[in-house]
Amino acid sequence: MSLQLRATPELVAAAWLKTVVGDRVATTLPKDNSSWAASGFCTLVVAGGTPNLYVPLRDPAIGVDCWAVNPQSQKPPWNKAAALVSAIEAACWEHAAVPQRVTLPAGYSQAQVLSAYTVGEARRIHDDASSYARYSIPGLVIAWTEVPS
């Protein structure tokens, strides 16, 4: 008997964010910033939420940080990081982006994102020692359910 790999809030959030910002999403920032300096990068962490007690519906709050760097300068590229935030916010209002089925890694059950919205305004995070620009979205709520296989 093999254990079925189930969708998780992190996997679903990363898959949905990739439909918005491309393959520039992970739970940690890549150490080599040259791989994402041109386009910026998003990191995420599950910040809260409670699975539904009666139906298989999840709606976790995801903390999202949008990063940008200019390796040739000590001046943080704030507009590049802000553009990632704007793209995420716009996708929440875009009817083509939700609902939608998202692709999870091989072996995992698939998921259907039913809605996505932000709670709280994104804010600029100052005083990064590495001169990265960073905006933080305090909560991206993604309501989703597993797709029966």
C-alpha positions as CSV (number, residue, x, y, z in Angstrom):
1,M,0.0,0.0,0.0
2,S,1.5,3.3,-1.1
3,L,0.9,6.6,0.6
4,Q,-1.0,9.1,-1.6
5,L,0.8,12.5,-1.7
6,R,-1.8,15.1,-0.9
7,A,-1.9,18.7,-1.9
8,T,-0.7,21.2,0.7
9,P,-1.3,24.9,1.2
10,E,2.3,25.7,0.2
11,L,2.2,23.6,-3.0
12,V,-1.2,25.1,-4.1
13,A,-0.1,28.7,-3.3
14,A,3.2,28.2,-5.2
15,A,1.4,26.7,-8.2
16,W,-1.2,29.5,-8.3
17,L,1.5,32.2,-7.9
18,K,3.4,30.6,-10.8
19,T,0.4,31.2,-13.0
20,V,0.8,34.9,-12.2
21,V,4.5,35.7,-11.9
22,G,6.0,32.7,-13.7
23,D,8.6,30.3,-12.3
24,R,9.8,32.8,-9.8
25,V,8.2,31.4,-6.6
26,A,9.5,29.3,-3.8
27,T,9.5,29.0,0.0
28,T,13.0,30.4,0.2
29,L,14.9,33.0,-1.8
30,P,17.6,31.5,-4.1
31,K,21.1,32.3,-2.8
32,D,22.3,33.2,-6.3
33,N,20.5,36.4,-7.0
34,S,21.8,36.6,-10.6
35,S,19.1,33.9,-11.5
36,W,16.3,36.3,-10.6
37,A,17.8,39.8,-10.7
38,A,16.2,40.7,-14.0
39,S,12.7,39.7,-13.0
40,G,12.4,39.6,-9.2
41,F,11.2,36.7,-7.0
42,C,8.4,35.8,-4.6
43,T,8.7,33.8,-1.4
44,L,5.7,32.4,0.5
45,V,4.9,31.0,3.9
46,V,1.6,29.7,5.4
47,A,0.6,32.5,7.8
48,G,-2.7,31.1,9.1
49,G,-6.1,29.6,8.3
50,T,-8.2,26.7,9.4
51,P,-9.2,23.7,7.3
52,N,-13.0,23.4,6.9
53,L,-14.4,20.9,9.4
54,Y,-17.1,19.5,7.3
55,V,-16.1,19.7,3.6
56,P,-12.7,19.3,1.9
57,L,-12.2,23.0,1.4
58,R,-9.0,24.8,2.5
59,D,-8.5,28.6,2.6
60,P,-5.1,29.3,4.2
61,A,-3.7,32.8,4.5
62,I,-0.3,32.9,2.8
63,G,2.4,35.5,3.5
64,V,4.0,36.6,0.3
65,D,7.2,38.6,0.0
66,C,8.1,40.1,-3.4
67,W,11.9,40.7,-3.8
68,A,14.0,42.6,-6.3
69,V,17.7,43.3,-6.5
70,N,20.1,45.3,-8.7
71,P,23.5,43.5,-8.4
72,Q,25.3,46.6,-9.9
73,S,23.9,49.0,-7.3
74,Q,23.3,49.4,-3.6
75,K,20.0,51.2,-4.4
76,P,17.0,48.8,-4.0
77,P,14.8,48.5,-7.1
78,W,11.5,49.2,-5.3
79,N,9.4,49.5,-8.5
80,K,10.4,46.0,-9.6
81,A,9.3,44.5,-6.3
82,A,6.1,46.6,-6.3
83,A,5.3,45.4,-9.9
84,L,5.2,41.8,-8.6
85,V,2.7,42.8,-5.8
86,S,0.6,44.6,-8.4
87,A,0.5,41.5,-10.6
88,I,-0.6,39.3,-7.7
89,E,-3.3,41.8,-6.7
90,A,-4.6,42.1,-10.3
91,A,-4.7,38.3,-10.7
92,C,-7.0,38.1,-7.7
93,W,-9.5,40.3,-9.5
94,E,-9.0,38.7,-12.9
95,H,-11.8,36.2,-13.7
96,A,-9.5,34.1,-15.9
97,A,-7.1,33.5,-13.0
98,V,-9.8,32.1,-10.6
99,P,-11.3,29.5,-10.5
100,Q,-8.7,27.3,-12.1
101,R,-7.0,24.0,-11.7
102,V,-3.3,24.3,-10.8
103,T,-0.6,21.8,-11.6
104,L,1.2,20.3,-8.6
105,P,4.4,18.2,-8.7
106,A,4.2,14.7,-10.1
107,G,2.6,12.2,-7.7
108,Y,0.5,14.8,-5.8
109,S,-3.2,15.0,-6.0
110,Q,-4.2,18.1,-8.1
111,A,-6.1,21.1,-6.8
112,Q,-8.8,23.5,-7.9
113,V,-8.3,27.1,-6.8
114,L,-11.8,28.6,-6.2
115,S,-10.9,32.1,-5.2
116,A,-7.9,34.2,-4.3
117,Y,-7.8,37.6,-2.5
118,T,-5.5,39.7,-0.4
119,V,-6.1,40.8,3.1
120,G,-4.1,43.8,4.2
121,E,-2.1,46.2,2.1
122,A,1.3,45.3,0.9
123,R,4.0,47.2,2.7
124,R,7.6,48.1,1.9
125,I,10.2,46.5,4.2
126,H,13.1,48.8,4.8
127,D,16.7,48.3,6.0
128,D,17.6,45.1,4.2
129,A,21.4,44.7,4.7
130,S,21.8,43.2,1.2
131,S,20.1,46.2,-0.5
132,Y,17.2,44.0,-1.7
133,A,13.8,45.7,-2.3
134,R,11.1,43.8,-0.5
135,Y,7.4,44.3,-0.4
136,S,5.3,42.0,1.9
137,I,1.7,41.0,1.4
138,P,0.5,40.0,4.9
139,G,-2.2,37.7,3.6
140,L,-3.0,36.1,0.3
141,V,-6.1,33.9,1.0
142,I,-6.4,31.1,-1.5
143,A,-9.5,28.9,-1.3
144,W,-9.0,25.5,-2.8
145,T,-10.0,21.9,-2.8
146,E,-8.3,18.7,-4.0
147,V,-9.5,17.4,-7.4
148,P,-10.7,13.8,-7.1
149,S,-8.4,11.5,-9.0
